[in-house]
């Protein structure tokens, strides 16, 4: 993951501040600036949690696509 501002860093800042979050990951698909993502975190512990969180999200999406999800947003 490259360091520095991404093309959606301004949007990530808005989300992080509004949510009063220690970290955010904003992923944009076919947005005004194309596909992209931006990650902001207050410390490396937040960054280190991302792979597990993304795996969990991917598993939930796959379950939902197969009709096995509970319909709840995380």
N, C-alpha and C positions, 0 to 999 in steps of 0.2 A: 504494500500500500504506500503510494508516494506521500511524502510529507508536504505540507503547505496547502494553500487554498485550492479547492477544487472548483469546478464550474458552478456547482450549486452550494458553495460555502455560505453565501449570504442567506439563502433559504434555511440552511442548517442552523445558522445563528439565530434566526427568528424562532425556529422550532425549539431550540435549546433554551432560549430565554423565556419564551412563553410557557414552556413546560417546567421551568425551573429544574432542569435535568442535569445530572452529572455527565451525561453523554447522549448523543443522538447519532443515528445513521439515517440519512435521507437518500433514498434511491428513486431516481426519476427515469421513467421509461417513455421515450418519444416525447420529451418535453421541448420547450422553446429552444433550449441549448443542446438538444439531442439527448441521448442516453447518458447517464452519469450518476455518481453518488458522491456524498461528502460525509465524512465522519468527524465528529468533534467530541473530545473527552477531557475531563478534568485531570485524569491520571491514567497510568498504564494498566491499572486493574480493570478499568472500564474497557479499554482496548482488548485486554486479554479475554474478557467475557464474550466478545463478539463471535468468535467461531462457534461456540456452543449455542449461542442464541440463534445464529443464522441456521445451524443444523436443525434446531427445534422448529424454527419457522418453516423450513423446507419440508420437514416431516409432516407438519400440520397441513401445509398446502397440499401435499400428496394425499393425505388422508381425506381431506375435503373433496378433492377431485375424484376420489374413489367412492365418495358417498359415506365415508365413515366418520366425518367430523361432527362436532356438536354444534357448529354454527356460531360459536362464540369468538369474538375478536380477543386477541391477547393484549 
